[in-house]
Amino acid sequence: MDARLTDELRATHAGQVAEEILRKCVHCGFCTATCPTYQLLGDELDGPRGRIYLIKQVLEGQPVSEKTRLHLDRCLTCRACETTCPSGVKYSHLLDVGRQVVEEKLPRRLSDALPRTLLKEVLPRPALFGAAVAVGRAVRPLLPTALADKLPPAPAPGRPWPAPASHPRRMLALAGCVQPTLAPNINAATARVLDRLGIALFESDKAGCCGAVRFHLNDQAGAKNDMRRNIDAWWPRVEAGVEAIVVTASGCGVQVRDYGHILADDAVYAEKAAKISALCRDPSEVLAAEESAVLALLASAPAGRGKLAFHSPCTLQHGLQLRGSIEKLLQAAGYALTPVADSHLCCGSAGTYSVLQPTLSGRLRANKLAALHAGGPALVATANIGCLSHLQAGSTLPVRHWIELIDEAIG
């Protein structure tokens, strides 16, 4: 695709990235076949190809309209189009540039800006978010249905984090921002599984939100500060030789894996960011590298644990490009996996999307739950805290993180 970006934008790193991506697009339209919003709305501008045209116009200096913003806001950033694209177009990176330019050129109305400000100020702060959730649970009967839907019940007490071990192998874990409040057992379960494999897992107190919340709300400056803070928190451990940075929420994993790209023009942090991205691992990657030992631990797990439906988050299958390994582990743990139709489509969570686009998100969740429940499973497993919370709010079945099930099977 030929593009004539403004001179001002072409002189920036973001502009150069956007121009390179635009040149790869050949207008084939394969991306529309797997785009969730195009499937729902049937509008070319609510599919990747149409949005690329809108972004191209913006980057070429054409006037920015509310219509342009509407269609870009409706994008889930699920990256299904990237999996489908035969030309390797990095659509999500182009969308990041386009949204930022739109945000700069067309300030939002107060009614639109206020909820975004609240989300990017509350969600990335675990203490503030935890307090807000506690208050919300206390007054849940008084809340509007749409808001009460976002408040999961308090988690049941889990087994403790394993006692500090003197394993020679050590890995870091990202605690994150909302997961410690909503599902604190996920990282503890991961630590217990890795402990059985002779790997010590620990968190850094100074690390926090991965930056995804602010980044996808177009506060890229604030998001980069979150990333730099995490790099600073992790760097002494990296220099000490940790093997990996384990990120149990696949949504956060995609963001950390992108640190090298996002901070590529930062003279101080570019090299460190690239190293952090290279060290980032989803727990399924860690277990896959220890497959024989993991399968040996699971060999004693009782067979016939029942039917289970696995929801593969977009960030896992399209962002991290990881498919099949978690399903194999769950089967080895004794679960019978049920088929899930259209498993490539998004559940509608997409970070803050379920709050800002509740109608579209609700339709996507209903479709996903129908597909997950169709095989008659006893529970649903997934790999991302956002998907877990979103699906659980509409599901009659329990929704769990898959690593918790592996932890229980190993015992």
C-alpha positions as CSV (number, residue, x, y, z in Angstrom):
1,M,0.0,0.0,0.0
2,D,1.4,3.4,-1.0
3,A,1.4,6.0,1.7
4,R,2.5,9.6,1.8
5,L,2.9,10.4,5.5
6,T,3.3,14.0,6.6
7,D,6.9,15.2,6.9
8,E,6.5,15.7,10.6
9,L,5.4,12.1,11.2
10,R,7.9,10.6,8.8
11,A,10.7,12.1,10.9
12,T,9.6,10.1,14.0
13,H,10.3,6.5,14.9
14,A,6.5,5.9,15.1
15,G,6.0,7.3,11.6
16,Q,8.7,5.1,10.2
17,V,7.2,2.0,11.8
18,A,3.8,2.9,10.4
19,E,5.1,3.6,6.9
20,E,6.8,0.2,6.8
21,I,3.7,-1.6,8.0
22,L,1.5,0.2,5.5
23,R,3.8,-0.9,2.6
24,K,3.2,-4.5,3.5
25,C,-0.5,-4.4,3.2
26,V,-1.8,-5.7,-0.2
27,H,-5.5,-5.1,0.4
28,C,-6.3,-8.8,0.1
29,G,-9.0,-8.7,2.8
30,F,-8.2,-12.1,4.3
31,C,-8.1,-10.3,7.7
32,T,-11.9,-9.5,7.5
33,A,-12.7,-13.2,7.7
34,T,-11.3,-13.5,11.3
35,C,-12.1,-10.1,12.6
36,P,-14.7,-10.3,15.5
37,T,-16.1,-6.8,15.0
38,Y,-16.5,-7.2,11.2
39,Q,-18.3,-10.5,11.8
40,L,-20.7,-8.8,14.2
41,L,-21.2,-5.5,12.3
42,G,-20.5,-6.3,8.6
43,D,-19.0,-2.9,8.1
44,E,-15.7,-2.6,6.1
45,L,-14.6,0.1,8.5
46,D,-15.0,-2.2,11.4
47,G,-12.6,-4.7,9.9
48,P,-8.7,-4.4,9.8
49,R,-8.6,-3.4,6.1
50,G,-11.0,-0.6,6.6
51,R,-9.3,0.6,9.7
52,I,-5.9,0.5,7.9
53,Y,-7.4,2.9,5.3
54,L,-8.6,5.2,8.0
55,I,-5.2,5.2,9.8
56,K,-3.5,5.8,6.4
57,Q,-5.7,8.9,5.9
58,V,-4.9,10.2,9.4
59,L,-1.1,9.7,9.0
60,E,-1.2,11.5,5.6
61,G,-2.6,14.6,7.3
62,Q,-6.3,14.3,6.4
63,P,-8.8,15.7,8.9
64,V,-9.6,13.5,11.9
65,S,-13.3,12.9,12.6
66,E,-15.3,11.3,15.3
67,K,-16.3,8.6,12.8
68,T,-12.6,7.7,12.4
69,R,-12.2,7.4,16.2
70,L,-15.4,5.4,16.5
71,H,-14.1,2.6,14.2
72,L,-10.7,2.6,15.8
73,D,-12.2,2.5,19.3
74,R,-14.3,-0.5,18.3
75,C,-11.2,-2.6,17.5
76,L,-10.4,-5.2,20.2
77,T,-6.7,-5.4,19.3
78,C,-7.2,-9.1,19.3
79,R,-4.6,-9.6,16.5
80,A,-6.6,-12.4,14.9
81,C,-6.0,-10.5,11.6
82,E,-2.2,-10.8,12.1
83,T,-2.5,-14.6,12.4
84,T,-4.5,-14.6,9.1
85,C,-2.5,-12.0,7.2
86,P,-0.3,-13.7,4.4
87,S,1.8,-10.6,4.2
88,G,2.8,-10.4,7.9
89,V,1.2,-7.0,8.5
90,K,1.8,-5.9,12.1
91,Y,-1.7,-4.4,12.3
92,S,-1.6,-3.9,16.1
93,H,1.6,-1.7,15.9
94,L,0.0,0.4,13.2
95,L,-3.2,0.8,15.3
96,D,-1.1,2.0,18.2
97,V,0.3,4.8,16.0
98,G,-3.0,5.7,14.5
99,R,-4.9,5.8,17.8
100,Q,-2.2,8.0,19.3
101,V,-2.3,10.5,16.4
102,V,-6.1,10.6,16.6
103,E,-6.0,11.2,20.3
104,E,-3.6,14.1,19.8
105,K,-5.5,15.8,17.0
106,L,-9.1,15.3,18.4
107,P,-9.5,15.7,22.1
108,R,-12.3,13.6,23.6
109,R,-15.4,15.0,25.1
110,L,-15.5,15.0,28.9
111,S,-18.1,12.2,29.0
112,D,-15.8,10.1,26.9
113,A,-12.5,11.1,28.5
114,L,-13.6,10.7,32.2
115,P,-14.1,6.9,32.3
116,R,-10.8,6.4,30.4
117,T,-9.0,8.6,32.9
118,L,-10.5,6.6,35.8
119,L,-9.5,3.3,34.3
120,K,-5.9,4.3,33.6
121,E,-5.5,5.9,37.1
122,V,-7.2,3.1,39.1
123,L,-6.5,-0.2,37.4
124,P,-2.7,0.1,37.3
125,R,-2.4,0.8,41.0
126,P,-3.0,-2.5,42.9
127,A,-3.7,-0.9,46.3
128,L,-6.2,1.6,44.8
129,F,-7.8,-1.1,42.7
130,G,-8.0,-3.5,45.6
131,A,-9.7,-0.9,47.8
132,A,-12.2,-0.1,45.0
133,V,-13.1,-3.7,44.5
134,A,-13.6,-4.3,48.3
135,V,-15.9,-1.3,48.5
136,G,-17.7,-2.5,45.3
137,R,-18.3,-5.9,46.8
138,A,-19.7,-4.4,50.0
139,V,-22.3,-2.3,48.1
140,R,-22.8,-4.7,45.2
141,P,-26.6,-4.9,45.5
142,L,-26.8,-1.1,45.1
143,L,-24.7,-0.9,42.0
144,P,-26.1,-0.8,38.4
145,T,-26.1,-4.2,36.8
146,A,-23.4,-3.2,34.2
147,L,-21.0,-2.3,37.0
148,A,-21.9,-5.2,39.3
149,D,-21.1,-7.5,36.4
150,K,-17.5,-6.4,36.6
151,L,-17.1,-7.4,40.2
152,P,-16.2,-11.1,40.7
153,P,-16.8,-12.7,44.1
154,A,-14.0,-12.7,46.5
155,P,-11.5,-15.5,45.7
156,A,-11.5,-18.6,48.0
157,P,-8.3,-18.9,50.1
158,G,-5.6,-20.7,48.2
159,R,-2.6,-22.8,49.1
160,P,0.4,-20.7,50.1
161,W,3.3,-19.7,48.0
162,P,6.0,-22.4,48.4
163,A,8.7,-21.7,51.1
164,P,11.8,-20.1,49.7
165,A,14.0,-22.8,48.1
166,S,17.7,-22.9,47.3
167,H,17.1,-24.1,43.8
168,P,19.9,-23.0,41.5
169,R,17.4,-22.2,38.8
170,R,15.5,-18.9,39.4
171,M,12.8,-17.0,37.5
172,L,11.0,-13.8,38.1
173,A,7.2,-13.4,38.0
174,L,5.1,-10.3,37.2
175,A,2.5,-9.8,39.9
176,G,0.6,-7.3,37.7
177,C,-2.1,-4.9,38.8
178,V,-5.6,-6.5,38.9
179,Q,-4.6,-10.1,39.2
180,P,-3.4,-10.0,42.8
181,T,-6.8,-8.8,43.9
182,L,-9.0,-10.9,41.6
183,A,-7.1,-14.1,41.5
184,P,-4.1,-14.1,43.9
185,N,-3.7,-17.9,43.6
186,I,-2.6,-17.9,40.0
187,N,1.0,-16.8,40.6
188,A,1.2,-18.9,43.8
189,A,0.1,-22.0,41.8
190,T,2.7,-21.3,39.2
191,A,5.4,-21.0,41.9
192,R,4.3,-24.4,43.4
193,V,4.4,-26.1,40.0
194,L,7.9,-24.7,39.2
195,D,9.1,-25.5,42.7
196,R,8.3,-29.2,41.9
197,L,10.5,-28.8,38.8
198,G,13.4,-27.4,40.8
199,I,12.8,-23.8,39.8
200,A,12.4,-20.9,42.3
201,L,9.9,-18.3,41.3
202,F,9.7,-14.9,43.0
203,E,8.2,-11.5,42.5
204,S,9.8,-8.0,42.6
205,D,8.0,-5.7,45.0
206,K,8.9,-2.6,42.9
207,A,7.4,-4.0,39.6
208,G,3.8,-3.2,38.9
209,C,1.4,-2.9,35.9
210,C,3.0,-4.1,32.7
211,G,1.8,-0.9,31.0
212,A,-0.9,-2.4,28.8
213,V,-3.8,-0.5,30.5
214,R,-2.4,2.9,29.9
215,F,-0.9,2.0,26.5
216,H,-4.2,0.8,25.1
217,L,-6.0,3.9,26.5
218,N,-3.6,6.0,24.4
219,D,-1.6,7.2,27.4
220,Q,1.6,6.0,25.8
221,A,3.8,8.3,27.8
222,G,2.4,6.9,31.1
223,A,2.6,3.3,29.8
224,K,6.3,3.8,28.9
225,N,6.9,5.0,32.4
226,D,5.3,1.8,33.7
227,M,7.6,-0.2,31.5
228,R,10.7,1.7,32.6
229,R,9.8,1.2,36.2
230,N,9.5,-2.6,35.7
231,I,12.8,-2.8,33.8
232,D,14.5,-0.9,36.7
233,A,12.9,-3.3,39.2
234,W,13.9,-6.4,37.3
235,W,17.3,-5.4,36.0
236,P,19.4,-6.3,39.1
237,R,17.8,-9.8,39.0
238,V,18.5,-10.0,35.2
239,E,22.1,-9.1,35.8
240,A,22.2,-11.8,38.5
241,G,21.2,-14.4,35.9
242,V,17.5,-15.2,36.2
243,E,16.4,-17.5,33.4
244,A,13.1,-15.9,32.6
245,I,10.4,-13.4,33.5
246,V,7.2,-15.5,33.8
247,V,4.0,-13.7,33.1
248,T,0.9,-15.7,34.0
249,A,-1.6,-13.3,32.3
250,S,-1.2,-13.7,28.5
251,G,-2.4,-10.2,28.0
252,C,0.5,-8.8,30.1
253,G,2.8,-11.3,28.4
254,V,2.1,-9.8,25.0
255,Q,2.8,-6.3,26.4
256,V,6.1,-7.3,28.1
257,R,7.1,-9.1,24.9
258,D,6.6,-5.8,23.1
259,Y,8.8,-3.7,25.4
260,G,11.7,-3.9,23.0
261,H,9.5,-2.6,20.1
262,I,7.9,0.1,22.1
263,L,11.1,1.5,23.7
264,A,13.2,0.9,20.6
265,D,13.9,4.7,20.2
266,D,14.7,5.2,23.9
267,A,18.4,5.7,24.1
268,V,18.6,4.8,27.8
269,Y,16.2,1.8,27.9
270,A,16.2,0.3,24.3
271,E,18.8,-2.3,25.0
272,K,17.4,-3.3,28.4
273,A,13.9,-3.4,27.0
274,A,15.0,-5.8,24.2
275,K,16.6,-8.1,26.8
276,I,13.4,-8.0,29.0
277,S,11.3,-8.9,26.0
278,A,13.6,-11.8,25.2
279,L,13.3,-13.1,28.7
280,C,9.5,-13.0,28.9
281,R,7.9,-16.4,29.0
282,D,4.3,-17.6,29.4
283,P,4.2,-20.4,32.0
284,S,3.2,-22.8,29.2
285,E,6.5,-22.1,27.5
286,V,8.4,-22.9,30.7
287,L,6.5,-26.2,31.2
288,A,6.9,-27.1,27.5
289,A,10.7,-26.8,28.0
290,E,10.4,-29.2,30.9
291,E,7.9,-31.5,29.2
292,S,9.3,-34.9,30.3
293,A,9.5,-33.8,34.0
294,V,6.0,-32.2,33.9
295,L,4.5,-35.3,32.3
296,A,6.2,-37.5,34.9
297,L,4.6,-35.4,37.7
298,L,1.2,-35.6,36.0
299,A,1.4,-39.4,35.4
300,S,0.1,-40.0,38.9
301,A,-2.8,-37.6,38.5
302,P,-6.2,-39.4,38.6
303,A,-7.8,-40.0,35.2
304,G,-11.3,-39.0,34.4
305,R,-11.3,-35.5,35.9
306,G,-14.2,-34.7,33.7
307,K,-14.9,-32.5,30.7
308,L,-13.2,-29.2,30.4
309,A,-13.5,-26.4,27.8
310,F,-10.4,-24.4,27.1
311,H,-10.7,-20.8,26.0
312,S,-7.5,-19.7,24.3
313,P,-7.2,-15.9,24.8
314,C,-6.4,-13.8,21.8
315,T,-3.2,-12.7,23.5
316,L,-2.1,-16.3,23.8
317,Q,-2.9,-17.6,20.3
318,H,-2.6,-14.4,18.2
319,G,-0.3,-12.2,20.3
320,L,2.2,-14.8,21.7
321,Q,1.5,-17.3,18.9
322,L,1.2,-20.2,21.4
323,R,-1.2,-23.0,20.5
324,G,-1.8,-26.5,21.7
325,S,0.7,-26.9,24.5
326,I,-1.8,-26.0,27.3
327,E,-4.4,-28.3,25.9
328,K,-1.8,-31.1,25.9
329,L,-1.0,-30.4,29.6
330,L,-4.7,-30.4,30.6
331,Q,-5.3,-33.7,28.9
332,A,-2.2,-35.2,30.6
333,A,-3.7,-34.0,33.9
334,G,-6.8,-36.1,33.3
335,Y,-9.3,-33.7,31.7
336,A,-11.3,-34.5,28.6
337,L,-11.3,-31.4,26.4
338,T,-14.5,-30.5,24.6
339,P,-14.5,-28.9,21.2
340,V,-15.0,-25.1,21.0
341,A,-16.4,-23.7,17.8
342,D,-14.8,-20.5,16.4
343,S,-12.0,-20.8,19.0
344,H,-10.0,-18.1,17.2
345,L,-12.6,-15.4,18.0
346,C,-12.3,-13.0,20.9
347,C,-14.4,-13.3,24.1
348,G,-14.9,-9.6,24.2
349,S,-12.8,-8.8,27.3
350,A,-9.9,-7.2,25.6
351,G,-8.6,-5.2,28.6
352,T,-10.9,-2.3,29.2
353,Y,-12.9,-3.0,26.1
354,S,-15.7,-4.7,28.1
355,V,-16.1,-1.5,30.1
356,L,-15.9,1.0,27.2
357,Q,-17.7,-1.1,24.6
358,P,-20.2,-3.0,26.7
359,T,-22.7,-3.8,23.9
360,L,-20.2,-5.3,21.5
361,S,-18.4,-7.0,24.3
362,G,-21.6,-8.5,25.6
363,R,-22.4,-10.0,22.2
364,L,-19.0,-11.5,21.9
365,R,-19.1,-13.0,25.4
366,A,-22.5,-14.5,24.7
367,N,-21.2,-16.1,21.5
368,K,-18.1,-17.4,23.2
369,L,-19.9,-18.8,26.2
370,A,-22.3,-20.6,23.9
371,A,-19.4,-22.2,22.2
372,L,-17.6,-23.1,25.4
373,H,-20.7,-24.6,27.0
374,A,-21.8,-26.5,23.9
375,G,-19.8,-29.6,24.7
376,G,-21.2,-30.0,28.2
377,P,-18.0,-29.3,30.2
378,A,-17.9,-29.1,34.0
379,L,-15.6,-26.1,34.0
380,V,-13.8,-23.7,31.7
381,A,-10.1,-22.9,31.7
382,T,-8.2,-20.0,30.3
383,A,-4.9,-18.2,30.4
384,N,-5.6,-14.5,31.0
385,I,-7.1,-12.8,34.1
386,G,-9.2,-10.4,31.9
387,C,-10.8,-13.3,30.0
388,L,-11.3,-15.2,33.2
389,S,-13.1,-12.4,35.0
390,H,-15.2,-11.4,31.9
391,L,-16.3,-15.0,31.2
392,Q,-17.0,-15.8,34.8
393,A,-19.4,-12.9,35.1
394,G,-21.6,-14.5,32.4
395,S,-21.0,-18.2,33.0
396,T,-22.9,-20.7,35.0
397,L,-19.7,-22.8,35.1
398,P,-16.6,-22.1,37.1
399,V,-13.8,-20.4,35.1
400,R,-10.2,-21.1,36.2
401,H,-6.7,-20.4,35.1
402,W,-5.2,-23.5,33.6
403,I,-2.0,-23.4,35.8
404,E,-4.2,-23.8,38.9
405,L,-5.6,-27.0,37.5
406,I,-2.1,-28.3,36.8
407,D,-1.1,-27.4,40.3
408,E,-4.0,-29.4,41.7
409,A,-3.3,-32.4,39.5
410,I,0.3,-32.5,40.6
411,G,-0.7,-32.1,44.3
